[in-house]
Amino acid sequence: MAIDYQERIPNNVDLGSNRTLQRALEHWQPEFLKWWQGMGPTDFQASDVYLRTATSVDAKGWATYGHVRMPDYRWGIFLAEPDAERKIGFGDEFGKDVWQQVPGEHRSVLRRLIVTQGDTEPASVEQQRLLGHTAPSLYDLRNLFQVNVEEGRHLWAMVYLLHGYFGRDGREEAEQLLGRHSGSIDNPRILGTFNEPISDWLSFFMFTYFTDRDGKYQLKSLAESSFDPLARTCQFMLTEEAHHMFVGETGIGRVVKRSLEVMKELQSDDPDAVRKMGAIDLPTIQKYLNFWFSSSLDLFGADSSSNAASYFANGIKGRPDEATYDDHRADALTYDLEVPDGKGGVSIESLPMRNAMNEVTRQAYVKDCEIGITRWNRTIAKAGFSFALSLPSTRFRRSIGSWAATPTDPSGTPISLAEFEAQQAAWLPTESDRAFVHSLMQPVTEIGKMAGWIAPPDRGINSQPVPYDYVRLA
């Protein structure tokens, strides 16, 4: 399904056949560009960046690469190809035809889910808008901008759904997606993690590994939706999302690799000695990992949720990879949930499976996160050091769900609030840790050169060499 780039708004949804919708989106377009200029990557709008641009929604050969100024990037509306035989894959309506329009009884819920997903896309661009000034290489600078423009396109995807299927309410919600701002006191982004500052590249890599991975699982759940336009939108967004997680996984891996090079040179794993050599010590990497992983866990919602049960029962939001399950109704199944027993221990609560759908998705996410941990630890062990990175327990530092009011250590053992406060400097980044990481954030703009705190990548982008003018600075 090719995309026509001669259109003012590139799309594969036959936008030209709906003049009312086309005019509405063309009215929104300059507001988006105004937001991009004001809240997007600061001071790089005139630079030519080696970006990929979607040309098709086919899984093979779906994008082209070339240098383009970010304001000239052709954001558009792309949905995966329709499946005329697609049926509802889960819940009470399992096996019936999917919806091409929004059922009236599900209108408000679907709108809220689309708005919440849409709100995360510009939020992350705003969080990262100053990072270009401290990029460790042109390669990394290009990757940052690729992530940013694709988050902008994902915003377009949600705005299309709001404009196309939710009338005046949808148009007003689309305007608000540009009205809220990450970290704003008066009008912040909807989800707390998307108001966290990302002012250093270690945080950026953690965000793209952990928080964008949450995005992957939210998109996979929505890609199962009975509302077919939403499902098809999310299916294509997942194609682009893979690169964002690649940036995170390889970025953290390169930080670890450089730390190990310094440790081998010193013949020591002493964190202070590693820092004096201008690298980030492994314990500090673990602290950042603890912070961003635990922050991302809350994005899945409460572990016991009547809303999640309703979404599933009504075919609105399913489990990721629903086809891998045997029982697609899940109306007679239960889920054993670990909850605090109120006495400093843990007890088991049996939930109806539908009420545990958030937790089912969260556990799939945790399993996926472990893949990178295993890969980084293999690198550490191969270098001859015994340190091992690890994910903290899903009980650690929670603000939502059964464990929200129960302090634990990273292993998930319940402790007193006083104990948590006394130990948190060993588990989470301190002001001193952040100040040290910030001190390393000096820009490197010479072709092929890297900052001293990160190793070069194994290969370049799209078969280009690592020493390449990925960003032509104006």
Secondary structure, DSSP 8 states (H G I E B T S, - for coil): -B--TTSSS-BSS-GGG-HHHHHHHHHHHHHHHHHHHHHSSTT-TTSEEEEEEE-BSSSSS-EEEEEEEGGG----B------TT-B--SSTTTTSB-BSS--GGGHHHHHHHHHHHHHHHHHHHHHTTTGGGG-SSHHHHHHHHHHHHHHHHHHHHHHHHHHHHSHHHHHHHHHHHHH--TT-SSS--SSGGGGS---SHHHHHHIIIIIHHHHHHHHHHHTT-SBHHHHHHHHHHHHHHHHHHHHHHHHHHHHHHHHHHHHHHHT---HHHHHHTT---HHHHHHHHHHHHHHHHGGG--SS-HHHHHHHHTTSS--TTGGG-S-SS-SS-EEEEEEE-SSSSEEEEEEEGGGGHHHHHHHHHHHHHHHHHHHHHHHHHHTT---------TTTT-SSSTTTT--B-TT--B--HHHHHHHHHHHS--HHHHHHHHHH-----STT---TTS---SS-STT--SSS-SEE--
